[in-house]
Amino acid sequence: MENNIDDVKIVLVDEEGNEHSFVEYERIFMEDDRQYALLLAVDELDDDEAELYVFKIEVDEEGEDNYTVVEDPQEIEEVENAYHDLIEYDEEDEEDEEL
């Protein structure tokens, strides 16, 4: 999977206390100030068919990002659509630079 992957590991702890390491593949900023992160599991970095995980980001009083997995299919679809719009915008921007 190719992108400007952030080298900073994000370690999240699941409900059973297991740690999972991710890197941020892309951050999506919605018009209503919601933020989402598309995360890639560190152990899947070299896998061409790696799965991206959608997390909602909420910033606490101390300015720290809190990640919550998104399970609602409608919300996931909304984030996917925003991501595709971002990709299309980036591709159009690159084409304009080539002219």
C-alpha positions in Angstrom: 0.0 0.0 0.0 1.5 3.3 -1.0 1.0 6.7 0.6 2.7 9.3 2.7 2.5 7.0 5.8 3.4 8.6 9.0 6.3 6.9 10.7 4.9 7.5 14.2 3.4 4.5 15.7 0.1 4.7 17.4 -0.4 2.1 20.0 -4.1 1.4 20.9 -5.3 -0.9 23.7 -8.4 -3.0 23.0 -11.0 -4.0 25.5 -9.1 -7.1 26.6 -5.9 -5.1 27.3 -4.0 -6.2 24.1 -1.9 -3.6 22.4 -2.1 -3.0 18.7 0.4 -0.8 16.7 -0.8 1.3 13.8 0.5 4.0 11.6 -1.7 6.8 10.3 -2.3 6.4 6.6 -4.5 9.4 6.1 -6.4 11.9 8.2 -9.8 13.0 7.1 -11.2 16.4 8.1 -15.0 16.7 7.7 -16.8 20.0 7.1 -18.5 19.7 10.5 -15.0 19.6 12.3 -15.1 15.9 12.9 -11.8 14.1 12.3 -11.1 10.6 11.3 -7.9 8.6 10.8 -7.4 5.8 8.4 -4.9 3.5 10.3 -2.8 0.7 8.9 -1.7 -2.1 11.3 2.1 -2.1 11.6 2.3 -5.9 11.0 0.5 -5.3 7.6 2.7 -2.6 6.2 4.3 -4.8 3.6 1.0 -6.5 2.6 -0.4 -5.2 -0.7 -3.9 -6.1 0.4 -3.7 -4.6 3.9 -6.9 -3.4 5.5 -7.4 0.2 6.6 -9.1 0.8 9.9 -11.4 3.8 10.4 -11.1 5.6 13.7 -12.8 8.7 14.9 -10.5 11.2 16.5 -11.6 13.3 19.5 -9.2 15.7 21.1 -9.3 15.8 24.9 -8.8 18.8 27.2 -5.0 18.3 27.1 -4.9 18.3 23.4 -4.3 14.6 23.1 -6.0 12.6 20.3 -8.3 9.8 21.4 -9.1 7.1 18.8 -12.4 5.3 18.7 -13.0 2.6 16.2 -15.9 3.4 13.8 -18.3 0.5 13.4 -21.4 2.2 11.9 -21.5 1.3 8.2 -23.1 4.6 7.3 -20.3 6.6 9.1 -17.6 4.4 7.4 -19.2 5.1 4.0 -19.2 8.8 4.7 -15.4 8.7 5.6 -14.7 6.5 2.5 -16.5 9.1 0.3 -14.5 11.9 1.8 -11.3 10.0 1.3 -12.2 9.4 -2.4 -12.9 13.1 -2.8 -9.5 13.9 -1.3 -7.8 11.5 -3.7 -9.6 13.0 -6.7 -8.7 16.5 -5.6 -5.0 15.5 -5.2 -5.0 13.9 -8.6 -6.5 17.0 -10.2 -4.0 19.2 -8.3 -1.1 17.1 -9.7 -2.5 17.4 -13.2 -2.7 21.2 -12.9 1.0 21.3 -11.8 2.0 19.3 -14.9 0.6 22.0 -17.2 
